Amino acid sequence: MKLRIVAVGKIKEDYLRQALNEYVKRIGRFAKVEIVEVEECLSRGPQTVGELQRVKNTEGEAILSKLEGYVIAMDIEGTLIGSEQLSQIISEQKSRYSAFTFVIGGSNGLSDAVKARANIRLSFGRITLPHQLFRVVLVEQLYRACCIQNNIAYHK
């Protein structure tokens, strides 16, 4: 099984990169993990509705070119789920898909095209997290899902 994370922007902080790498290493015994970073699009002027939409659409085009397999868009407006539910979604889809792509948008969110392409839109809660920190939270939850599937006590 392959777990791909497509995220806008780069991890800038060492401590977040270290945490991310630790969970990627842990997941390695269950699945191959690939992190794909797409370039963050910067606003060209005042942050009008039109300019923010342009930014989302530009980032969305880059994201769409990196998708494969079962696509899970991480979206604050998506279906709220817990760890067991994430594990169950992956378990149920493993027979049909060998790759899962998790999408983390930029600070302005995901484009409508990315949301439409996703097989499912999920949320870990209604709070807003910095996108770099959310990437760590996602890989921790993916590790937890792998532990649940393999009856390893970590998730308790």
Secondary structure as GFF3:
##gff-version 3
##sequence-region A 1 156
A	DSSP	beta_strand	2	8	.	.	.	ID=ss1
A	DSSP	alpha_helix	14	27	.	.	.	ID=ss2
A	DSSP	beta_strand	32	38	.	.	.	ID=ss3
A	DSSP	alpha_helix	49	64	.	.	.	ID=ss4
A	DSSP	beta_strand	70	80	.	.	.	ID=ss5
A	DSSP	alpha_helix	83	93	.	.	.	ID=ss6
A	DSSP	beta_strand	99	104	.	.	.	ID=ss7
A	DSSP	alpha_helix	112	117	.	.	.	ID=ss8
A	DSSP	beta_strand	120	123	.	.	.	ID=ss9
A	DSSP	alpha_helix	131	149	.	.	.	ID=ss10
A	DSSP	three_ten_helix	153	155	.	.	.	ID=ss11
###
